[in-house]
Amino acid sequence: MANIFQDPTVFAKEVLRRLENKLRFAKLVNRSYEQEFKNVGETVHVRRPVYLKAVDGPDITGKVQDIVQTRIPVTINYWKSVPVQIGVRDWNLSDVKFSENVIDPAAGQLAEAVERALANLSLNVANAVGTAGTTPNSLRHFGLVKKRMDKLTVPENDRRMIFDSDTELELQNSLTGLFDQKVVDRIVAEGYIGRVQGFDLYNSQNLPIHTRGTATGTPLVNGANQGATSVDAGVTTLVTDGWTASQAPILKRGDIFTIAGVNAVNPINKDSLGEPRQFVVTADVNSDAGGNASIPISPALNSNTDSPYQNVSAAPANDAAITVVDSHAINIGFHKDAFTLVCVDIEMMDGFKTTRRVNHNGISITLTSDADILTFSQITRLDIMFGVKDINSELACVLMG
């Protein structure tokens, strides 16, 4: 029986086509940095927006501001491969069986790797609404995400939301009576709901469920005025005490917490939003024998009213209480510029029987193949190299479940 995929290039192109069809998160984020990697290697530094502050009166003596240009690194940090052994008889299977048994699973594994890497960036997002441990069950919950993002002046265009299967079920139920049942069935089948509360809505099975660190004790800020004199982005480590001694980890990456008396501010006019500023832990943290812990945080804390990067209403007081959010499922609303995906070409090596590389819409797959005389088969590997990064997590908000 003829098999049209015996041509390695056709094989690779078909895998790529199916990979693209399976990607969802990847189609919703910023994809504008691929070209930069072609010239400078495995890491580029992306410039973040410059923040400036308006001053009063015609006399600007002593008020001229320095331009502080901050950058964040975007690194190609993932290499995923799907190796398969294809015997002579396999190559001669029918097109349908070869598609089912080789091509579709290979594309699915590569797509899963990309989608999961992007979904895990949600653990870097500090802004969160909803109730930890309770599945969102009405359109009002999506409105809570919209309200938070509006208050943080996130651009209204290009907002997307991805939610898990539990939230999808509740949302489907809440849509009953609002749409014709055929429309609801199409929504569920295609995974795209449409535009609701200013978001294009999608579902995904790759969103993480966050399990909190032990977070025991009576955690307090250790030392007043942290971040009070920052001119640039602010302090990225919060010094604390009062935790249960010698806990590993006392906090985990993705833990969200608030500090008593520290409110969020409007990023433009710096007015207090009247609600606590949330911070997210960016790496696992252990408490020492005295219950102390230095916590890496995002966003950086800056309470300096003279700084354009001020993001809290006041510096934490010494012994200000810290409250950590419970474990929760993650649904994520975001502007496309919150996250980026960069996929780059893998250099093809000489010496193999077959090497091919195919590209489409910024996705690149390399196919390498050679014979194994011992098993009278052919080893074929499909490789993809990519990087993901939260380039501005302040443009995103978690809807907890």
Secondary structure, DSSP 8 states (H G I E B T S, - for coil): ---GGGSHHHHHHHHHHHHHHH-SGGGSSB-TTHHHHHHH-SEEEEE---------SS--TT--------EEEEE--EEEEEEEEEEHHHHTS-HHHHIIIIIHHHHHHHHHHHHHHHHGGGGG---EEE-TTS---SHHHHHHHHHHHHHTT--STTEEEEE-HHHHHHHHHHHBTTB-HHHHHHHHHHSEEEEETTEEEEE-S---EE------EEEEE-SS-TTTT-SSS-EEEEEEEEE-TT-TTSB-TT-EEEEEEEEEE-TTT--EEEEEEEEEE-S-B---TTS-EEEEEEEEE---TTSTT--BSS---TT-BEEE---EEEEEEEEGGGEEEEEE-----TTSSEEEEEEETTEEEEEEEEEETTTTEEEEEEEEEEEEEES-GGGEEEEE-
